[in-house]
Amino acid sequence: MNKKKIFNDPIYGFINIYSDLIYDIIETPYFQRLRRIKQTGLADMVYPGANHTRFHHALGAMHLMSRALDNLREKGHSIGNEEYEGALIAILLHDTGHGPFSHTLEHSFLSNVSHEEISLLMMEALNKQFQGQLSLAISIFIGKYPRPFFHQLVSSQLDIDRLDYLKRDSFFTGVSEGSIGSDRIIKLFDIVEENIVVEEKGIYSVENFLSARRLMYWQVYLHKTGIAADAMLKNILIRAKHLISNEYDLSVAEPLKSFLHSNINLGQIKNDPSILNKFVQLDDYDIWSAIKSWTNSNDKILSELATSLINRKLYKIKLSNEPLEELKKALEKSLISKGVAQEDFSYYLTEGSISNAAYMAHNQKIRLLKKDGSVVDIEKTADLPNIKAMSNIVTKYYLCWSKELTLLDN
């Protein structure tokens, strides 16, 4: 069988498959499942074009990784074929642990388990399936490989993951402010003492990358309508879990049923391989199918929430730099006047906060290679006050409420 296939990607054109092993990994249910998980959750409620998937992103990231490694080889750095393949596999599988709707429902099905932890478990399962051929990729993924620049390309403040998703999400949402010069940044990657650096002449491309990331968070990932949609989706699942825990006869098909019946932690997943196998079967379609069926539920709250999301009748929402305590009190009075039980308030009135920091300076830093061969942290560069400003975490508070609570003109 010819495994030297190509994918035609709308961002980069043709993407080649480097090896038979990578082709076989792509063909597994672990990876094919990503076709059924949207990259940006419910962002299509705001930007109708945002229907791209984790499958698109994973292939795009693998493509950019190959270009980055080719560039580093051209600069004289030794990268063996096994290392090359291992890095491609690590970035290809870095997001396999995402659940339905990606970040939106990250902690809705599993208790305090991140998608990175699930990705690792999936990589370990695939490693057994492929007789240990993913061992090097796993070592790179978890940062244990003795050449740290490989892991930095997979996960850091300026990694291949971000270079793809910013460009891809910008393209599919139509938010041009998120567009970045990923080609130039990759061309200016270099290695000093086994760590990734960027040549000094790329400083403004990096600044544009950080600025684009900040803008994409406010305009796409943290868009207020998207937050309202996310809150409604989470509340639907919270209500479903509540009903099931109280032995309400709620029709739920497998595999979703397993994850609504109990809060599963990481230890349970490690001890019971069947849980991971069920998680691999879970995708966006299971959630939408359940929500459609719940529109006819005898439970008034679940039915109303499900019907509202299906028909895009989302919560109203207000953002503020301070907690919205006065508005919350007024809306609670409205709920009381409508006879809503206090234990059900959260389904009609949801609060929280969002944060945006384009560059986390306290984490692994972006480092510049100066012409004299020295290496400096990017935020210490005197003529880039914008980067210093983007290191500050901006927090906003939000309040979402049912549209029926229209006592105030907001």
Secondary structure, DSSP 8 states (H G I E B T S, - for coil): -----EEEETTTEEEE---HHHHHHHTSHHHHGGGGSBTTTTGGGTSTT---BHHHHHHHHHHHHHHHHHHHHHTT----HHHHHHHHHHHHTTTTT--TTGGGGTTTSBSS--HHHHHHHHHHHHHHHTTTTTHHHHHHHTT-SSSTHHHHHHSSTT-HHHHHHHHHHHHHHT-GGG---HHHHHHTEEEETTEEEEEGGGHHHHHHHHHHHHHHIIIIIT-HHHHHHHHHHHHHHHHHHHHHHTT------TTHHHHHHS-B-HHHHHH-HHHHHHHHT--HHHHHHHHHHHTT-SSHHHHHHHHHHHTT---EEEEESS--HHHHHHHHHHHHHTT--GGGHHHHEEEEEEEE-S--TTSS--EEE-TTS-EEEGGG-TT-HHHHHHTS-EEEEEEEE-TT--SS--
